[in-house]
Every structure is written in C-alpha cells, then in structure tokens.
Amino acid sequence: MSAPIPVSFPDELLAEVRETARQTHLSQQDVIRQSTILGMPKLREQLAASGVDSLTPLSDEELAASYAKMSAEEIAEDAALGRASLKAQKDGK
C-alpha cells in the first residue's frame, strides 16, 4: 500500500530532483523515493545523536510561503494528514 504525501520543495531542491531524474533516467517520484530510502538511516542516526529538539520549526514566513505554493486541495490533504497523525498519536498508534 502507498499513500501520497504532498510536499513543497524549495526551487533549488526541486531543480536538483529534476537534474538527478534526468541524469539517472528515473522519474522525479523515484528520485525522491530513493533519496528517502538512502538518506533515512543517516537522518535517523543524526537525530538520535542530537535529539529531535535540535530541529528548528518553520518560521511563520516559511510556513506561509510553503502554503502559498499549494492548491486548496493540497492544503486540505495536508490538514487531513495532520489530523490523522494527531489522532494516531492520541490513540497510541
């Protein structure tokens, strides 16, 4: 099973995804999936070592800029995913 996750990419990162897709002959989706698979262990290791508290939340300006690039449908999906995540945490899942 899979589920779509709407993610906004800064222009520079999106350009890297597109260039990597071009060079590797993979779809942009596959580039993102493979990057996640390859990078997840390192991310987990770094966060476990430094603690999640070291993450800086998005500023109001960064958050507004991210949502400004999303369609109303994407914003609704994002909100639904957030509500589902909070419910799962509350239910202990």
C-alpha positions in Angstrom: 0.0 0.0 0.0 1.1 3.6 -0.6 -0.2 7.0 0.2 0.5 10.3 -1.5 2.2 12.9 0.7 2.1 16.5 -0.5 5.5 18.1 -0.1 6.6 21.6 -1.1 10.2 21.8 -2.4 12.2 25.0 -2.5 13.2 25.8 -6.1 16.8 24.8 -5.6 16.0 21.4 -4.3 13.4 20.8 -7.0 16.0 21.7 -9.6 18.3 19.0 -8.0 15.5 16.5 -8.1 14.8 17.2 -11.8 18.5 17.1 -12.7 19.0 13.8 -10.9 16.0 12.4 -12.6 17.4 13.4 -16.0 20.8 12.0 -15.2 19.6 8.7 -13.8 16.6 8.2 -16.2 14.3 7.8 -13.1 11.1 9.6 -12.6 11.1 12.5 -10.1 9.0 10.4 -7.8 11.5 7.6 -7.9 14.3 10.0 -7.2 12.5 11.3 -4.1 11.7 7.7 -3.0 15.3 6.5 -3.5 16.7 9.6 -1.8 14.4 8.9 1.2 15.4 5.3 1.3 19.1 6.1 1.1 19.0 9.1 3.4 16.6 7.9 6.1 19.2 5.8 8.1 21.6 8.8 8.2 18.8 11.2 9.2 17.6 8.9 12.0 21.2 8.4 13.2 21.9 12.2 13.3 18.6 13.0 15.0 19.0 10.2 17.6 22.5 11.5 18.4 21.5 15.2 18.7 17.9 14.8 19.7 14.8 15.9 17.9 14.7 19.0 20.0 17.5 20.4 17.9 15.1 20.8 14.9 14.1 24.3 14.2 10.4 24.7 13.4 9.5 26.7 10.2 9.1 30.4 10.8 5.7 32.0 10.1 7.1 33.4 6.8 8.5 30.0 5.7 5.2 28.3 6.6 3.2 30.9 4.7 5.5 30.6 1.7 5.1 26.9 1.6 1.3 27.0 1.8 1.2 29.8 -0.8 2.5 27.4 -3.4 -0.1 24.8 -2.6 -3.5 24.4 -4.1 -6.6 24.4 -1.9 -6.8 20.7 -2.5 -3.2 20.1 -1.3 -3.8 22.3 1.8 -6.9 20.2 2.6 -5.0 17.0 2.2 -2.1 18.3 4.3 -4.6 19.3 7.1 -6.3 15.8 6.9 -2.9 14.1 7.2 -2.1 16.3 10.2 -5.4 15.5 11.9 -4.9 11.7 11.2 -1.4 11.9 12.7 -2.6 13.7 15.8 -5.4 11.1 16.2 -3.0 8.2 15.8 -0.7 9.8 18.4 -3.7 10.2 20.8 -4.8 6.7 20.2 -1.3 5.4 20.8 -0.7 4.0 17.3 
